[in-house]
Amino acid sequence: MSMPLRHFLGLKAMEEKTIREILTLGARYKAERKSISWRPLAGETWALIFNKSSTRTRVSFEVAIRELGGNALFLNANDIQLGRGEPIEDTARVMGRMLHGAVIRTFAQGDVETFAKYSGLPTINALTDDEHPCQILADIQTIEEKLGPIAGRKIAFIGDCACNVARSWIYAAEALKFHLALAGPEGYLSAVTNDFVTQTHDVKEAARDADVLYTDVWVSMGMEAEKAQRAAAFQGYQINHGLLALAKKKALVQHCLPAYREQEITEEIFEERQQDIFDQAENRLHVQKGILHWLTELPVG
């Protein structure tokens, strides 16, 4: 009997066991990058369908697919008929007959889910307006490399707590049982929560005794018209030395990039902690190899 097709569409309701399988694979791919012989995507072609611009996501997935033995076919909205209004169901059906998998970076979560349903291909959410699950698994891999197990720790997310990155952190907190403290201004807290999450407008309260201080841009893609409004709202929601002094002595600083110095994080803090931040960026490659391998359901050698 064939196994159900696997997808990686988000962290919502994902079991701890699954996350742990992926993180274990990602750690091994990182540790053995120069010597590992696994090629779970040998002979396969995977599409990268990107309706949003990207640096880290595109590069990390193209490299990951190629190092796993596959071929990466990059398509933006102008390359295919989706950009001219073809229903996603039809695009999915066509690609399902030609490709072996898809990595999608787009606006609507429903588009990724619809593609997965109609294509019959293993499908990865490389970012939607709802979630950014690949980023959060890379973040967790980084935290556990440097601090040990994340369970029971306090992660302080500073800034736009209603964004896709914060939402994926919320789902991860429930799965992996750590405390997520969200701090944002009025109108920018999350409508999604659970028993492992606290929300406040008090940035100092969130940062106090945190193991990790985390931030993201104030203006996400597609929200450029709100730039002035957001810049005013987020004054005071910045990672700086004063805030870092409230966290634990060996607290990490994380940023999912791109970073806008002197807005969500000071230039000084960013440069002091750039090693950890770029380790975090590098781990996108390794954890995404773990995701790709997990989707194949091939045994681990």
C-alpha positions in Angstrom: 0.0 0.0 0.0 1.4 3.4 -1.0 1.9 6.0 1.8 0.0 9.3 1.8 1.8 12.1 -0.1 3.7 14.3 2.3 3.7 18.1 2.1 5.3 20.8 4.2 2.7 23.5 4.2 3.2 25.1 7.6 3.8 24.5 11.3 0.2 24.8 12.3 -0.8 21.5 14.0 2.5 19.9 13.1 3.6 17.2 15.6 6.8 17.5 17.6 7.9 14.1 16.2 7.8 15.5 12.6 9.7 18.6 13.5 12.3 16.6 15.3 12.7 14.3 12.3 13.4 17.3 10.1 15.7 19.0 12.5 17.7 15.8 13.0 18.1 15.4 9.2 19.1 19.1 8.9 21.8 18.8 11.6 23.2 15.7 9.9 23.2 17.4 6.5 25.1 20.3 8.0 27.7 18.2 9.9 28.4 15.9 6.9 28.0 18.4 4.0 31.4 17.6 2.5 31.1 13.8 2.8 27.5 12.8 2.8 26.4 10.6 -0.1 22.6 10.8 0.2 21.0 11.9 -3.1 17.3 11.5 -2.3 16.3 13.7 -5.3 18.5 12.0 -7.9 16.9 12.2 -11.3 14.2 14.6 -10.1 13.2 18.1 -11.2 11.6 20.4 -8.6 10.0 23.7 -9.5 10.6 26.9 -7.4 7.4 29.0 -8.0 8.1 32.4 -6.6 5.5 35.2 -6.7 7.5 37.1 -4.1 11.1 38.2 -4.5 13.8 36.4 -2.5 17.5 36.1 -1.7 18.0 33.5 1.0 15.0 31.3 0.2 15.8 31.0 -3.5 19.5 30.5 -3.1 19.1 28.0 -0.3 16.5 25.9 -2.0 18.3 25.9 -5.4 21.5 24.8 -3.7 19.7 22.2 -1.5 17.9 20.6 -4.4 21.1 20.4 -6.5 23.2 19.0 -3.6 20.5 16.3 -3.1 20.9 15.2 -6.7 18.0 17.0 -8.3 17.4 19.8 -10.7 15.9 23.2 -9.7 13.6 25.0 -12.2 13.0 28.6 -11.1 9.7 30.2 -12.2 8.4 33.6 -11.3 4.9 34.9 -11.9 5.9 36.4 -15.3 7.3 33.1 -16.5 4.1 31.1 -16.3 0.4 31.6 -17.0 -0.4 32.1 -13.3 0.7 35.7 -13.9 -2.0 36.0 -16.6 -4.8 34.6 -14.5 -4.7 30.9 -15.2 -6.4 29.1 -12.3 -3.9 27.6 -9.9 -5.7 24.2 -10.1 -4.8 24.0 -13.8 -1.2 25.0 -13.4 -0.9 22.4 -10.6 -2.4 19.6 -12.8 0.0 20.4 -15.6 3.1 20.6 -13.4 2.0 17.4 -11.6 2.5 15.5 -14.9 6.0 16.8 -15.5 7.7 17.6 -12.2 8.6 15.7 -9.0 8.0 18.4 -6.4 7.3 22.2 -5.9 8.6 24.9 -3.6 6.2 27.9 -3.5 6.7 31.4 -2.2 3.6 33.5 -2.6 1.0 35.6 -0.9 -2.1 33.4 -0.1 -1.7 30.3 2.0 -4.7 28.9 0.2 -2.8 29.0 -3.1 -0.1 26.7 -1.7 -2.7 24.3 -0.3 -4.6 24.3 -3.6 -1.5 23.5 -5.5 -0.6 20.6 -3.2 -4.2 19.2 -3.6 -4.4 19.3 -7.4 -0.7 18.7 -8.4 -0.2 15.4 -6.7 3.3 16.6 -5.9 5.1 17.0 -2.6 4.8 20.7 -1.9 6.7 23.1 0.3 5.6 26.4 1.7 8.6 28.7 1.2 6.6 31.7 2.6 3.1 32.9 2.5 1.3 35.8 4.2 0.2 33.3 6.9 3.4 31.4 7.6 7.2 31.2 7.1 7.8 27.7 8.4 11.2 27.0 6.8 12.6 30.1 8.5 11.5 29.1 11.9 12.9 25.6 11.7 16.3 27.1 10.7 16.0 29.5 13.6 15.3 26.6 16.0 18.2 24.6 14.6 20.5 27.6 15.3 19.2 28.1 18.8 19.7 24.4 19.7 23.2 24.4 18.2 24.2 27.3 20.5 22.0 26.9 23.6 20.8 23.3 23.7 17.2 22.1 23.6 14.6 24.8 23.1 11.9 23.2 25.3 11.3 25.4 28.4 13.2 28.4 27.0 11.9 31.9 26.5 11.9 33.4 23.0 11.1 37.1 22.8 9.7 38.3 19.5 9.9 42.1 19.2 7.9 44.0 16.5 5.1 43.0 14.2 3.6 40.1 16.1 0.8 39.7 13.5 3.3 38.8 10.7 3.9 35.4 9.1 7.2 34.8 11.0 5.6 35.5 14.4 2.6 33.2 13.5 4.9 30.3 12.7 6.8 30.9 15.9 3.4 30.6 17.7 2.7 27.2 16.2 6.3 26.1 16.9 6.0 27.1 20.6 3.0 24.8 21.0 4.7 21.9 19.3 8.1 22.1 21.0 6.8 23.5 24.4 8.8 26.7 24.8 7.6 30.1 26.0 7.1 32.7 23.3 6.8 36.3 24.5 5.4 38.6 21.8 5.9 42.4 22.2 4.3 44.8 19.7 2.4 48.1 19.6 -1.3 48.5 19.6 -2.8 46.9 16.5 0.1 44.6 15.9 -0.4 41.7 18.2 -1.4 38.3 17.0 -5.0 37.1 16.7 -3.5 33.5 16.9 -2.3 32.3 20.3 -2.0 29.2 22.5 -1.0 28.3 26.1 2.7 28.7 25.4 2.4 32.4 24.2 2.1 35.7 26.0 1.5 39.0 24.4 2.3 42.5 25.6 2.9 46.1 24.5 5.7 46.2 27.0 8.9 45.4 25.2 10.9 45.3 28.4 8.6 42.7 29.9 9.0 40.5 26.9 12.8 40.8 26.9 13.3 40.2 30.6 15.2 36.9 31.2 14.8 35.8 27.5 17.1 33.2 26.0 16.6 34.7 22.6 15.7 38.2 21.3 14.2 38.0 17.8 13.1 40.6 15.4 12.0 41.1 11.8 11.4 44.0 9.4 8.7 46.5 10.3 7.4 46.6 6.8 6.9 43.2 5.2 6.5 42.7 1.4 3.2 43.9 0.1 2.9 46.5 3.0 5.0 49.3 1.5 2.0 51.7 1.5 2.0 51.4 5.3 5.7 52.4 5.7 5.2 55.7 7.4 2.4 54.5 9.6 4.5 51.5 10.7 7.6 53.5 11.3 5.7 55.6 13.7 4.0 52.7 15.4 7.1 50.7 16.0 9.2 53.4 17.6 10.6 51.8 20.8 10.3 48.2 19.5 13.9 47.9 18.6 16.6 45.5 19.7 19.3 47.6 21.3 21.8 47.4 24.2 19.2 48.5 26.7 16.9 45.8 25.7 19.6 43.1 25.5 20.7 44.0 29.0 17.3 42.7 30.3 17.7 39.3 28.6 19.8 36.4 30.0 23.6 36.9 30.0 24.2 34.6 27.1 21.0 35.4 25.1 21.1 35.1 21.4 20.0 37.8 19.0 18.2 36.6 15.9 17.0 38.3 12.7 15.5 36.5 9.7 16.9 39.2 7.3 16.9 41.4 5.5 17.8 43.8 8.3 17.2 47.6 8.4 19.8 48.9 10.8 18.6 51.6 13.3 15.0 50.5 12.7 14.2 47.1 14.2 17.8 46.6 15.3 20.7 48.9 15.9 23.8 48.8 13.7 26.0 48.1 16.7 24.0 45.1 17.9 23.7 43.7 14.4 27.4 43.8 13.9 28.2 42.5 17.3 25.9 39.5 16.7 26.4 39.1 13.0 28.1 35.6 13.4 24.9 34.2 15.0 22.6 35.9 12.6 24.5 34.6 9.5 24.7 31.1 11.1 20.9 31.4 11.3 20.8 32.3 7.6 23.1 29.5 6.6 20.9 27.0 8.4 18.1 27.7 5.9 20.1 25.5 3.5 20.6 22.6 5.9 17.1 22.5 7.4 15.6 22.7 4.0 17.6 19.7 2.9 16.0 18.0 5.9 12.6 19.0 4.7 13.2 17.8 1.2 14.6 14.5 2.5 11.6 14.1 4.9 9.2 14.6 2.0 10.7 11.7 0.1 10.2 9.3 3.0 13.4 7.6 2.0 15.3 5.8 4.9 18.2 7.5 6.5 21.5 5.7 5.9 
